[in-house]
C-alpha cells in the first residue's frame, strides 16, 4: 500500500498532472526583460517603454548605415548665373 492513504489523496484519478511543464517562479527564473533606469531628462522625452524601444531602434539603424559620401560632382561644378 502507498504511503498516502486514499483519504489523504482527494485528487480524482482522471486528473493527471504528471505531464504538465514546470514553470519556474521567483528569483531563479529566466529573466526575459532588462530593466534600466533613465535619467529624469531622458525619461521626460519618452512616454512609455515602447517609445524608448522605438528611439533606440532608430539609433541602431542610424549607427549601422554607412556614412554617406558627399556628391563630388556637385561640389566641383560651379553654377554660373
C-alpha positions in Angstrom: 0.0 0.0 0.0 1.3 3.5 -0.7 2.3 5.9 2.0 -0.6 8.2 1.1 -3.9 6.8 2.1 -6.9 7.1 -0.1 -8.4 9.6 2.4 -5.4 11.9 2.1 -5.5 11.9 -1.7 -8.6 13.7 -2.8 -7.5 14.2 -6.4 -9.5 12.2 -8.9 -7.7 9.6 -10.9 -8.7 11.2 -14.2 -6.7 14.4 -13.3 -3.2 13.6 -14.4 -0.8 16.5 -13.9 2.4 14.5 -14.4 2.8 15.8 -17.9 2.5 19.5 -17.2 5.5 21.6 -17.7 7.1 23.0 -14.6 7.2 26.8 -14.6 9.9 28.4 -12.6 8.8 31.2 -10.3 10.8 33.6 -8.1 14.3 34.8 -8.4 15.7 31.7 -10.1 13.5 32.0 -13.2 14.9 33.1 -16.6 14.7 36.8 -16.9 13.1 37.9 -20.2 13.3 41.7 -19.8 16.1 44.0 -18.9 15.3 46.9 -16.7 17.2 50.2 -16.9 16.8 53.4 -15.1 16.6 56.5 -17.2 17.7 59.9 -16.0 14.8 62.3 -15.5 15.6 64.5 -18.5 15.7 61.4 -20.8 12.6 59.9 -19.3 10.7 63.2 -19.9 11.2 62.6 -23.7 9.7 59.1 -23.7 6.1 58.5 -22.5 6.5 54.7 -22.2 8.7 51.7 -22.8 7.5 51.4 -26.4 8.7 54.9 -27.2 12.1 54.1 -25.7 12.5 51.0 -27.8 11.4 52.8 -30.9 14.0 55.5 -30.3 16.8 53.0 -29.6 15.9 51.0 -32.7 16.1 54.2 -34.8 19.5 54.9 -33.3 20.7 51.4 -34.1 19.6 51.8 -37.7 21.4 55.1 -38.0 24.6 53.7 -36.5 24.6 50.7 -38.9 24.2 52.8 -42.0 27.5 53.5 -43.8 28.4 57.2 -43.8 27.0 59.0 -46.9 29.6 60.3 -49.3 29.3 63.9 -50.5 28.4 64.4 -54.1 31.8 65.2 -55.5 30.5 66.3 -58.9 28.1 68.8 -57.2 31.0 70.2 -55.2 33.4 70.6 -58.1 31.0 72.2 -60.7 30.1 75.8 -60.1 26.8 77.2 -61.1 27.1 80.2 -63.3 24.4 82.8 -63.1 
